[in-house]
Structures are given as structure tokens and as C-alpha cells.
């Protein structure tokens, strides 16, 4: 990223916390087992979909929140135009948007 925050370990914990705040049923932290970059830390997300109205709302919120946090991170840390445009379109309240 333009601000130098490309560290692989920098985002798994905030991602898990954002997934919890976004109504994920579970947000485990784990490592990749040596694939890809190799033993990098990751955050996963589990959402229970049992057909209840509350579950439908939780699924919608969690599935919106996860990619929105990626746009937020790229807009706020790096100022990439596409991410900034996406964050503005989603009415995200970010310091980088002024």
C-alpha cells in the first residue's frame, strides 16, 4: 500500500473484529498452513444461516461488511481512487474522505 502498511500480519485481528461487529457467528484467527505466502495469519468468517428473519439480516450485514472493510482499508491507508469512490458510494465515514 502507498502508506507502507503492506505487512501481512497487520490486518487479521481487525478483520476478525470487524466480522464480529458485522454479525458473523464466528470469526476465527488461523494461519495458512504454508500455502500462498506461507504460514501467514488469516481471519475467517462463519455465518449461521438457519432461515430465521434475524439470520437473514445477519447474513446480509456480514456479507456486506466483509468486502466493505477491504474498500475501507484501501481507501483510508492508501487512497486508491477506486477504493475511495467505493467508500464514498457506501457512505463510509473515513478520515481520508474529508
Residue pairs with C-beta under 8 A, 6 or more apart in sequence:
1 74
1 77
1 78
2 77
2 78
2 79
2 80
3 77
3 78
5 77
5 78
8 37
8 40
8 41
9 40
9 41
11 43
11 73
12 29
12 41
12 42
12 43
13 29
13 43
14 69
15 27
15 43
15 69
16 27
16 28
16 29
16 43
17 27
18 65
18 66
18 69
19 27
19 43
19 45
19 62
19 65
19 66
20 27
21 65
22 61
22 62
22 64
22 65
22 66
22 69
23 47
23 57
23 58
23 61
23 62
23 65
24 45
24 46
24 47
24 62
25 46
25 47
25 48
25 58
26 45
26 46
27 43
27 44
27 45
27 46
28 43
28 44
28 46
29 41
29 42
29 43
29 44
30 41
30 42
30 43
30 44
31 39
31 40
31 41
31 42
32 38
32 39
32 40
32 41
32 42
33 39
45 62
45 66
47 58
47 59
47 62
47 63
48 55
48 58
49 55
49 56
49 59
68 90
68 92
71 83
71 86
71 87
71 90
71 92
72 83
72 87
72 92
72 94
73 83
74 80
74 82
74 83
75 83
75 84
75 86
75 87
75 92
75 94
75 96
75 97
76 87
76 94
76 95
76 96
79 96
84 96
84 97
87 94
87 97
88 97
